[in-house]
Amino acid sequence: MRAPGFWSGGSGGIAPLLLSPIAAIYAAATARRVARTGWQAPVPVICCGNATAGGAGKTTVALDLGQRLANRGVGGVFLTRGYGGRVKGPLMVDPALHDSQAVGDEALLLAATRPTWVAANREAGGRAAVAAGAQAIIMDDGLQNPGLEKDLSLLVIDGNYGFGNGRIIPAGPLREPVRAAAARCRAAVLIGEDETEALAQLPPEMTVLRARLVPGPEAELLTGQPVFAFCGIANPRKFFTTLQEAGAVLAGRVSYADHYPFDAGDLRELLEQAEALRAIPVTTRKDYVRIPPAFRSRVTVLTVKLEWEDPVALETLLEPLAQRVPVPA
C-alpha cells in the first residue's frame, strides 16, 4: 500500500475533513482495544512501536536492542506479526525454509540475527517463544496490540516524517492520538533530525533518545560511483538520502509501495535501466529479501545501523530488565 499524499503533512485539502468521522470511529476502536489486559509473560517484554502506520524504523531499533541484550548474555527473541506474509503463526522463522511471501520481509531480517517468531496473535506468539526458551521478547511493532503486557515500550519516530498531518487513519497516518501512544511508552526514539517538530507533540517530561542511521561498510564501495537506487519501503526518500550522504552519485531512482512483492519482470526492467545508466543497482536490505533469488547476485545492498547520541541512556533503560531475566534451571 502506498500512503495517500495528504497523509504526509499540511492541511491536505478537503479529504481529511471528509474522512474525519471514520477516523473518530477508528480512534475509539483502538482506545477500546489497547485498554484490554494482556498476558504477563514470565520474561521481560520490550516493544518497539510507533503511532503511525508504515515504517518509522522499528525493525532497525529492534535489531539494535537484540544485539544489546545479547551483549549482556540475554537470549532474547523477536516477535512480529509478519506483515506481508501469509503465515498467521505462531511460527519460528527459518530463513532456509521461509520466504517473504510466507513470513514477511521484516521477519526475515530479524531471523538473520536472532530467533524470530511470527504470530498474528501476539499472546500465542509470546507463549510459544517462552516455551521454546526465550529469556526476553523484543516486539517489532505491536504498541497498539494488547496481547502481551509490555515492560518497556519505545515510541519510534522517523524525524523526516514525524506524525504526518497529525490525523487518525484514514484521515491521516496515526493509529491513535500521539499523546495516547506516548502515555504507554517509557521513552521516544527519534531517528534523524526532527524535521517536522514531532517532539513538540510529545509530553514535555518524556525521555527522548536520539539516533541516526549510519550506512554499513559496503557504502565505501559506492562512494563516487553512479548508482541506480530502487526500493519499496514506507519512506524511500530516507534511503535515497542515505546513499547520497554516503557519497554515491544517484544516477536514477525508482520507488514502489511499502512491502512491494518484486517479481522477475520487475527485476529485469530495473536491471535494464541500471545498465542503460551504467550504474550499480542498489536496494535496501529489507527489499533484498523480496527479490527473486535468481537476481540477488546482481544487486548491491546498502545496510544501515543506528548510532545513538547517548547510548548510556538506552542501556540504563535496559538494565533493570536484564536483571529480571530468569536464570535457567
N, C-alpha and C positions, 0 to 999 in steps of 0.2 A: 504494500500500500504506500502511495506517495501522499504525504500530508498536504492538505489544501493550502494554497498560498496565503490565505488570510489568517492562518494559524500563527504565522511567524512573527507578527507584531503589528503595531499601528492600530487604527480603528477597524480596518478590514471591511469597510463598507457596510452594507445592509445585512449580509449573510449572517454574521454573528448575532445580530439582533433577532433575526427571524428564527434562529436556532436556539435562542436562549431558553424558551420553555422546555425543550427537550434536555438542554444542559442542566436545568434545575432538577429534573427527574433523575438524570444520571448521577448528579451530585448527592441527591438524597439516598439513592440506592447504594452508592459507595459508602456513605456515612453509616447506614444500617449494617452493611457487610463488615466493615472494619471494627464495629463495636462488639462483634462476637468474640468469645473467648476461645483461643486455640489450644492445641496440645502443648503442654510444657515438657519439652524434651529433657532428658537427664544429662545432656551435654550443652555447652554454650551454643547459641544460635545467633549468627550475625547476618543482618540483611543489608545488602547494597541496593537501595531503592531510589526512586525519584518521583516527582509529582507529575511529570509529563508522559505522554505516550511517545514511544520511539526512543532512540538512543540518547544517552547522556554521558555514557562512559562507565556504566555499572559493571560490565564484564571486565573491563580493564582494572577497575578498583577491586573486584572480587579476586582476580588473579594475583594482584599485589598482596592482598590480605592472606591469601592462601600460602604464599611464599613466606610471609612474615610469621605465620603460625608454624609453618614447617621449620623455620629457623629456631623456633622455641621448642622443637621436638613434639609439636602437637599434630596428630593425624587428622587434619581437617579434610572434609569432603565438600564438594559443591552440590547445590541443589537448585535446579532450574526447571522452568515449565517446559522448555524445549520448543520455543516458539518457531513456527515454520515447519515443524516435523509432524509426522502422522502418529507417532507413538504417544500414548497417554501415560504409560508407566503405572507404577514405579518400575524403572528400569535403570540398571547400572550401565553406563555407556561404555562400549568397547569400540574404539576408533578403527580397529581392524575389521569389525563386522558391520558397524552402523555408519550411514552417510547422513548428509544434512537433510535429505528428504525424510529420513526416519526420525532423527532426534533434533534437527535444527542446527544451524551453524554455531551458535554460541556454546551449545553443549559440547561440540567437538573441540572448540578452542579450550574450554575448561578441562576436558578429559585428557588433553595432551599434557597436562601438568599434574593433575590430582584426580583421585577417584571422583566421578561425577554421576549424579542421579538425575534422571528426568522424571518429573511427575506433575501432571496437571493438578492432582490433589496433593498439596504440599504436606499435609499431615501424614498421608500414606507414604510419601517420599521420605519424610523425616524418620518415620518409624522404621522403614526399610534400611535407611542409612545407619541408624543406631544399631539395629540388629546385626548389621554387617561389620560393626566395629568402629564406626565413626567416633572420634573424640571431640569433634566440633563440626558444626554445619555452617557453611557460608552460602547464603541465598543470593543468587544473581536475579534481581528483581523480586517482587513479592511483598512490597511495602503495603499494598492495598489488599493483600491476601491474608485472611485471619487464621489460616490452618495451623500455623505454628506460632507460639509465643516467642517474641524476639528479645534477646538480652542486650543487643546493641544494634540499632538501626542508623544507617548513614543516608542522608539525603544528597544524592549525587546531582550536580548541576553542571551543564555544559555552558561555560562562560560566554560562548559565541551565540547561543540560542536562548539561554535563560529559561523563562517560563512562557515564551511566545507572546501571544496577545493577552495572556492573563485570564482567559476564559476557559470554562469547562467543556469537555467533549460533548457534542460535536461542534460547539461554537468556537472552540479553541483546543489546545493540546493538553490541558490539565485534566488529570484523572480525578482530582479533588482540589479544593482550595489550598493554596500554598501553606497557609498558617495551619490548616488541619494536618497536612502531611508533616510539617516541621514539628508539630507538637508531639509526634510519636518517635522523633529521632533525637539521638544524643548529640549529633553534630552534622553539619553540612560539609560536603566536599565540593569545592569549586575547582573545575578543571579549566585552566586558561584564564585569561583576563575577564573581568566582569563587564563585558561589552554592553549589556542590556540593563545594568543596575539591578540585577536579580537579588543581590544581597539586601537591598533596601526593603524587599518584601518579606524578609525573614524576621522573626522576633529579635530584637536588639541584643538580647542576652545569649543568643545561640552561638555555640562554638563553630567557627568556620575553619576548616582545614583546606589550605590552598595547594594545588598541584598543577603541573603542566605535563603535556605529552612530549616525550623525547624519542626521536626516531632510533631504531635499532642500528647495529653495526653495518648492515647492508647499505645504509644511506650513504656511506663514504664512497661506495662504488658508483653511486648515481650522481655525485657532485660534478656539475659541469656537463652532464650528459643529457641529451634530449630524451624525454620520456613521454609515453602515451599512457595517461592515467585513466583507469576506469574502476567504478565501484557501485555497489548497491547497498548503501548504508543510510542511516537517518540524516546525517549531516555531511554530505560529500565535500562541502567547502572546507571542512576541517582537514580532510585527507589531502586535498589539493594544496592547501596552505602549508601543511607539514612537509610535503615534497619540496615546495619552493623554498621554505626555510632551511631545508637540508642542502640546498644548492643545486637541485635538479632544474633543468630547463623544461618547462611544461609546454611540449610541442602540440599536445592535444589532450582533450579530456571528454569523458562520457560518464554520465551518472544515470543510474536506474533506481527504481523504487527499493526501499529497505527490504532486505532478505530476498532480493530478486533471484529466482532459480535459473542460473545460466544453463544454456544448452549448447550443443556442438555448433549450431548455426550462429549463435551469438559470438562464440569464441573465434570462429573462422572470420567473421566480419571484423571483430576487434583486432585480430592479428593482422589482417589485411590493411586496416587503417594505420596500425603502428608501422608496418613495413613501408607503406607509402610515405610516411613521415620520416622514415629512417630513425625511428625512436624505439626505446625499450618499453615494452608493455609492462605496466606496474599496477598492482592492485593491493588491497588490504589483506591481512591475514584472515579476517572474517569472510571476505569474498572468496579467497583462495579455496576454502573448503567446499564452496558451492560450484567450483569449476569442474567440468568433467575431467576425470583423471588423465585422459589421453592428452590433454592440453596443458597440464600444470607445469611441465618441464620448460615450457616456452614463455612462462610468465614469472616476473620477479615480484616478490612480496616485500612490502615495506612494513616492518613490525614497529610497534611503539610500546613504551613503558611509561610509568608515572615517575616523575621526580617531585618529591614533596618539599614544600618550603620549610616545614617544621616536622620532620619525621618523628621526633621525640614525642610530640603531642599525639600523634597517631598511636605510637607504641604505648603511651600512657592509657589510652582507651582500651587497648587490647590486654594490658597487664592483668587486671582483675579477672578477665575471662579465662586467660591462660592458666591462672592459679586454680580455677574451678574444674579444670579438665579431670575427669575420673581417672584414677590410676588403675591400669589393667590388673586383674586378679592373678 
